[in-house]
Amino acid sequence: MKTIKSFQDIISHLQSVEEKKTVAVVWAEDDVTRSAVLKGLEAGIITVTFVGCRKEIEADERFAQYKSQFTIIDATDRDDAAAKAVTEVREDRANVLMKGLLNTDNLLRAVLNKETGILPKGNVLTHVTVAEIPELQRLLLFTDAAVLPCPTVEQRIEQVKYVTKIAHALHMEEPKISLIHCSEKVDERHFPCTADYMQIKEKAAQGEFGKCVVDGPLDLKCSLCYESMHHKGIESPINGEADALLFPEIESGNVFYKTITLLCKAQTAGLLQGAKVPVVLPSRGDTIESKFYSLAVASTI
């Protein structure tokens, strides 16, 4: 199957799929959230369950022609909307959860509720970004830029599982996953994460993550540029063609995210993994396009 290399490829793929995913949208009071959802309806790639904000949605004339493709569940406030949207997921009536105009804490309280939430026992909640960078001419996955400050080795192992799953959903047959550090040397004393990387590579070699290539520690430039890897004399199966990057901690992941969007004009999609379904958790600064692409990626998994 042909590898998906752009967000437009994702949209085209979803348009070819007969069964559409249903997105539970929590408190779509703001125009940006509604506009992103509208783009999904216009593209014909999703159906929608709005939870809360009936007045705002019914007053938005743009949705009039899509009445057969969405429903509205009433909610008294943001917390009630979050709880009801999570119920839609838990009872298998929704396949994707999306945050609208409410604080992340409000939504995550419902997601993480031990009795009524949607985080399976033992799972790790982490953030994965999919980026389209013009220079690369392919999609690039990376984690974690938003949730886990300094992952444990167990959490890193789960991160590799998640990015591999998404990469396979994007038709990457054998994704190359690079374990990022400032150099290729293992230094357990000063950089404990590099010792974690050795465990992850061992598990990858044993087939624990399915079909993928995992190597590291590698610096960012060598991970994405064959010439840099060649000049440094580094031998690695990544070969300067990484499909996914695992960052050592949130600072480096977040800086990379902000850098590529500001200086490289990258388009991005972001979602939480680990819950029963993908959770689209946009930030206030995300564009309509970024939220739309996040919906598209979440609907692909």
Secondary structure, DSSP 8 states (H G I E B T S, - for coil): -----SHHHHHHHHHH-SS-EEEEEE---SHHHHHHHHHHHHHT-EEEEEES-HHHHHH-GGGGGGGGGEEEE--SSHHHHHHHHHHHHHTTS-SEEEE-SS-HHHHHHHHH-TTT----TT---EEEEEEE-TTTSSEEEEE-SSS-SS--HHHHHHHHHHHHHHHHHTT-SS-EEEEE-SSS---TTT-THHHHHHHHHHHHHTTTTSS-EEEEEE-HHHHH-HHHHHHTT---TTTT--SEEE-SSHHHHHHHHHHHHHHS--EEEEEEESSSS-EE---TT--HHHHHHHHHHHHH-
